[in-house]
């Protein structure tokens, strides 16, 4: 595994969809680097500090959100002299996103007064009044032909279907929610899933013409849905709830296919591999001990360096670290807060927020846990390799943690004073972006071996 040197960043960093470039915010500047040589390809100067970056789907344009102004600036990678600036005036801009055709920008004003579609081809713009949310509540079909936008008026939630070619409203229908949380198209564009706020457990599946296909409610009392995700194949819909259970629905019958409970004690009959992160014991050679200045200096450097860690396979039954959330505070840290499918839809990883140091990896076909990773620190991020069954996670330490069906292993980051707080894959799986508080680096991973016995530091 090879690491690049560390580069400065002060905000968002993201790969281009074609995997050739990486855009990095450095205060007022937008730096675009090549993902192979990491040389600077373009450098753009914005009018204020960059809060948000998003690539257009064709990787030709880049959108920068300057939310302190508030203002949007867009740049062209192939035409550096081309510029675009969007300013809504007193209405403000709370969020911005690209349309699938890469030639329109959608902005949401402050206080959700309106959503505006801006064209880069002409001066035309389209307004949608009273969008439900700023950054959520907008979803595009996989083919990029239609957009579903959630709105609210007269204390009622609605779904507006727009054509992404003409931006005309093709249809509007009301939905049976008290306070709609978000919306998402199915991977085959045949259905729309929406879910209610945590105060009401309700998952609704609608057809694009407004017919309700399913009303799903796992329980009535207590906080409801916390996260939802379609499997890449489109056959399963995973629903993570505040009751610390993951429920998987089948898209053909809309019945519950599996229920995965996140218990603090793991017992049989299922016997997943439980990997626990432990410190690597120091191997000291006492035969030539010498307390001179060189030894003291060397020992000081060692204490400031990396502590080696490895995974230790634990025996079942085992009790997992558990934090009981306080009952007198809002937004309790419990329930399925992190959820991610593998690219082949065979595995899904989850984190129960009341067990922040534990990552569960579930085998969908066998309907049982394949592995459990127990870390020393809370899990910050976990993401699957887009090309194979390999999971990478970070905990804010200087190590990377990986799991594959063959086993789990730890990798030390050689960069000094670099703690990995976030990570992202390139779309072709050739590169992994690692973020520290004020810098970033990239890592090139080896091709995943078909069979191996990983269990310790690599």
N, C-alpha and C positions, 0 to 999 in steps of 0.2 A: 504494500500500500504506500503510495507516494503522496506527499503533501507539498503544496506550494508555499512560498513565503507569505507572511501576513501583509495585508493591504488595509489602508484606513477606510473606515465607513462611519457615518453618523446617523444612519437611518436604514431604510429598506434596501435590500439587495435581491435581485431576481434574475433567473436565466431567461433568455429569449425562447419562444416556443420552438424555433428551429434548432435549438441547442448550440448555436454558434457563438452567442455573445452573453455577457453578464452585465447588467446595469446596476450601478452602485451610486447611492446618494452620499455625497461628501459636503455637508453644509449646503451652500447655494449651488454647488456644481453637480452635474450628472455625468458620471464617468462610465463609458462603455468600453469593456475589455473583450478581447478575443479569448474564448475558453480553452484554446490550445496553447497559445503563446503567452497569454495574459498581458499582452501589450495593449496600450490604450488605443482604441480605434477612433473614438469620437469623444469630445469634451464639450458639454453645453453648460452655459451659465444661466441660472434661473434668477428670478427677481426676489426670491426669499428662500428660506430653508425648506428643503424638500421633505414633505411628510409622507408621501405615498408615490409608488411607482407601479405602472402596469404596462406591459408590452401589448401591442396590437397582435392579433392572431397571426398575421403574415410576417411578423418580426421586422417590419419596416418602420413603424412609428412607435414612439414611447410617450406615455402620458405621465406627467408629474403633477401631483397635487400639492399646492402651496396653501394649506388650509388656514394658516395664520393670516393670510391677506384678506379674504380667501380668494383663490384664483387657481386656474388650471393652465398649464403650459404643455404643449405637445411638440415633439421634435421628430425629424425624419433622419433615419440613419443613412439613406442613400442620397438625400439632398440636404446637406448641413445648413444651407442658407435659408431653407424653408422653416418658418416659425408659425405657431398658432397660440393664441392666448384667449382664454374664456373667462369672463368676469360677469357675474350675475348682479353686480351692484349691491343694493341694500338687501336683496333676497339672500345673498351669500351662497356658498357652496359647502355642503356637508360631506359629499362623496361624489366620485366620478368613476366611470368604467367604460371600456370599449364595447362596441357592438361586434358581433361575429364577423361582419364584413370588413372590419378594420378601417372603415371610412366614416364612422359616426361615433360620437362621444355622448354618453348619457350622464347628466349631472343631476344631483338632488339638492335642492335648496335647503337652507336652514329651516328648522321647525316643520319639515316635510310639506312645504307649501305647494311645490310642484316638482315634477321631473321633466327635464328638457332634453330633447334629442338634437344634438348639433351635428350638422353635416360638414365634412372637410372638403366636399366637392363644390358646394355653393353656400349661399348665406341662409338657406332655409333652416328652420328649426320647428320642432313639434313639441307641444306641452301636454303633459298628463297631470291633471290636478290631484292633489291630496294623496301622494304616495304613502304607503303604510310605514315604511322604514327608510332610512338613509342608505345604509350599506347592505341591507338584506331586502328580501321581498321582490327581487328581480331575478328571473331565470330565463335562459335561452335554450331552445331545442338543440340537439346535437348537430343537426344539419344546418343550423344557423338561420332558418327561415322565419321562425316565430319567437316572440318574446312574451313572457307572462309577467305582468306587473301587478303587484298587490296595492290596492287603494282602500281608503276608508272614508266613508261619508255617512252622516246621519246615524252614527254609532253602529255601522254595519261594515263588514269586510267584503271586498269584491276582488275578482280576478279579471284583469283586462288583457285580452289577447291581441297583440299587435303584429302586423307583418313587418319583418325587418327589411323588406324591399321598399315599400312605400310609407311605412310607419303609420298606416291607417289602422284604426281599431277594428278588428275582425269580429270581436264578440266580447260581451261583458256578462258575468254571472256572479251571483252572491254565493258566499260559502258559509257553512254552519259553524262558525268559530266565534268565541267571545272576544278573543284578542289574538289575532293571527301572529305567529312567531316568524315563520319563514316558508319558502316554497322551493320545490325542486322538481325538474322534469325527470322522468325515467330515462335510462340510457337508450331505449328504443323509441322515445318520444310519443309513446302511446298513452301515457298517464301522467298526471300531475299529483304530487304528494304535498300536502300542507299540514301543518301541525299548530296546535294552540299554544298559548303561553304556559309556563310551568304551573300556573294556578288551576288549570283544567286539563286533565289527561284526554287528549283527543287527537287522533291521526285520521286524516281524510284523504281518500284517493278519488280524484276526478278525472273524467275523460276530457279531452280538449273542447268538446262541445258542451261541457257543463254538467254532464250526468255524474252523479255520485256513485262510485263503484264500491266504496268501502267506508264504513265508520268504525274505527277501531279504538277501543277503550279497555286497557288491561285492568284498571282498577279505578275506583271513584274517589276515595278519600286520599289525601296526601298530594305532594307535588308530583307533576306529571312528566312530560317528555323533556329530556335534556339535550339529546343529539340524535340525528337521523342521517343515514347514509345508504345509497343504493350500491349494490355490488357492481363491479365493472361489467359483468355479463348481463346484468339486468334481471336476473332470476330471483334475487333476494333483496328485501328491504330490511335493514337493521335499525332497530329502535332502541336507543339507550335511555333509561329512565332514572328518576331520582330514587327508586326503590332498590338500586344497585343491581339491577337485572338487565341483561341484553336480550331482546326478543327479535327473532328473525322471521319475517313473513315471506311466504311463497307468492310470487307474482301471478301465478296461474289461478290459484284458488283464493288468494288473499287470506289464507289461514296461517296460524302460527306454526312455523316449521320447527323451531327450536327455541328453548329458553336457557340462557346461561346465567347462573347466579354467581356473584362474586363474594364468596364466603371468606371469613377471616381465618378459618381452619380448613385445610385441604386434607380430605380423607379419601378412601376408596369408595366405590369400586373403580373409579377412574384414577389412573396413576400417571399424571403428566410429569415430564421432566422439570424439576424445580431447580433453577440456577440462581445462586445467591452470590452477590458481589462481595468479595473479601479482599483484604490487603495481602499482597504477596509478602511472605516473611523474608526479612533481610538475611542475606547470606554473608556473614562476617568472617574474615580470615584473621584470627588472633595471633598467628605465628610470627608475624612481622609488625607488631603494633609499635608505633613510634609517634610520640606526642610532640612533634615539631611544628613550626609555623605552617609548613606546607600541608600537613595533615589537618590542622585546624581550619585552614582556608578551604581545603577540599571538602571537609565535613560541612562547613557552612554552605557551600554551593549545593551539596546534596540535599540539605534540608529545604532549600528554596526550589528544588527541582520537582520532578513528578514522582508520586508514590505509585509503585506498580500495583496493579490489582488483577484479579482473575476471578473466574466463576467457579464456584464449588457446587457440585451436585448434592442436593439435600435429600434426605429420606422422608418418606410420607408415613404417618401424618405429620404435618407441620403447621404452626401458627404463623400467620403473616402479620406484619406491622399494620396496625389499625388506629385511626384517629377518630374519636367520636365528635361529630360537629356540634357546636353549641346551639342550643334551642332558642336562644334569645337574640340571635343575629340573623339578618336577611342573607339570601344567597348562600345557603349552607354548602360547605365543601363535601358533597356526597353525590353519588350517582355517576353515570357513565359520561365523563367529561371529555375523554379522548377516545376516538374510534377511527380505525383505518383498515380498508380492505387490501389484500394482496392483489397483484395485477391479474392473477388467474382465478380470483374469487374463491379459492380454496380455504384461505385463512383470513381471520379478522383479529386485529389486536385491539384491546380495550384497556382503559385505566379507570378504576373506580376512585373518585376524588377523595374518598375517605381512607383510601389506601394509596397515597400518592407515590410511593416508592415501588409499587408492584405493577408490572405489565403482564396482562393475560393474553395468550395467543390461542385462539380457538380454531379447531379443525371443523369446518362446516360439514364435510361429508360424514365424519364419524360422530359429529355432534358432541364433542368433548374437548377439554383443553389439551392442546398439544404440548404446551410449555408454559411455565410461569417464571418471569424474571424478577428477582427481588434485588433492588438497587440500594445503595447506601443513602442516596439523596433523591428528592422528588424528581420525577420524570418530567422534563421540559417539553420534549418533542419526540415523536416516533413516526417514521415514514418508510414505506416499502420501496424497494428497487423496482422501477417501472418495467424492467426487462426480465426479472427472475424472482424467485421466492426468497428474498433476503430482506430482513428488517433491520433498520439502523435507528438507534435512539441515543439521546443525550440527557444529561442530568445537571448541567452547569459545571461539571468538572472538566479536567483536561483529557478525559478519555471518551472514546467512542465505544458503543456496545452494539453487537450484532447478533442476530439469530437467523438460522436457516434450519430446515428440517434435519440437517446433519448434526446440529449442535449450536452452542453459543460461545462467543469469545469476546475478549476486550482488546482494544487497540489504543495505545498511548499516542497522543499528539506530541510530536517532537518540538513544537514551537514553545518557547518559554512564556510563562504567564499568560497562556491562552486557554480560557475556559469556554467550553462549547455550550452556548445557551440556545441555539436554534440550528436547524439544518434543513436543506432542501436538495432534492435530486434534480439533475438535468433530465430533460425529457427522454434522452436516449440512454440514460443510465451510465454514461461515461464519466460523470463527474459529480461530486457531492460538495455542496456549499456548506461551510461551517462558519457560524457567526459567534464572535465574542462581543463584549460590550462596545468596543470602539474599533474593532478590526474584523477582518474575515480572511479566510483562506479556502482553498479547494483541495479535495483529495480525489485521487484516481484509484479506484478499487480494482482488485484482481478479479478475473472471471471466477464465478462461483464454482467450486469443485463439486463434482457429482456426489462424492461421499468422502467424509472426513470426520475426524474425532476432535472437534474444537471444544475446549472447556476451560482454557486458561489464557493468559496474556499472549498476544501474537507478536 
